[in-house]
Amino acid sequence: MSIVPYRSAERRKRRPLDQAAIVAAALALLDEAGLDQLTMRRLAERPGVKAASLYRHVRDKDELLALLADEISGQIPLVRGTGGWREQLTEAAWNVRRGLRAHRDAARVVAMTPPAGPRRLRHIESILKILRDAGFSRRDAAHAAYHCNNFVTEFVADEARFDAFAPRAGRKKLFAQARAHFKSLPRDQYPTVVELADHLTEDDSDRLFRFGLDTWLRGLARLARTR
């Protein structure tokens, strides 16, 4: 009897390289190292991916990032379509924020790529339809969707920048230092900064996001009435 360990055909066969496998590897590298370290060379170093094979399925890094943005978008739930337009837009905004927060530098990837992928376009279609069904004009719906996307994406990008600057373990200390600095400023020169020091240094990103979203929705509601 042979003492050589049995190896199944499944183990012997390496998964064929295709575009989906490349995007999955790129997403794993993004989570591991961040966008600045996501290069075609580093991607090719990952197990099961060969440098020469990458370009058979992905034209260049720009196309890879566009595919990555579409993959991230595909993991974000679409709005369920229940409730009024404000409730639906609120749900969409929170869904996108959570989805972008789920992957390192995802907001940057989305911000720097064109909305070309089918899954990403479905989210755009969903937002525009909500606004049009609510009675907004074509122009107002397009402009409102633009600002909604910018607000959510940039908010998450700012959260990611702060997370990189101040890891979770050091956030409390950093906010305490900022609060103490604001309160120590000359009151005759910066009276309002000193007065609002506690509020300027609140570590509650959910509340801050909710405030911005509610303010934007109130502005849209007023626009709807004036139109």
Secondary structure as UniProt FT lines:
FT   HELIX           9..12
FT   HELIX           19..33
FT   HELIX           35..37
FT   HELIX           40..44
FT   TURN            47..48
FT   HELIX           51..57
FT   HELIX           61..74
FT   HELIX           85..101
FT   TURN            104..105
FT   HELIX           106..111
FT   HELIX           118..133
FT   TURN            134..135
FT   HELIX           138..165
FT   HELIX           168..170
FT   HELIX           171..184
FT   TURN            187..189
FT   HELIX           191..195
FT   HELIX           197..200
FT   HELIX           205..226
//
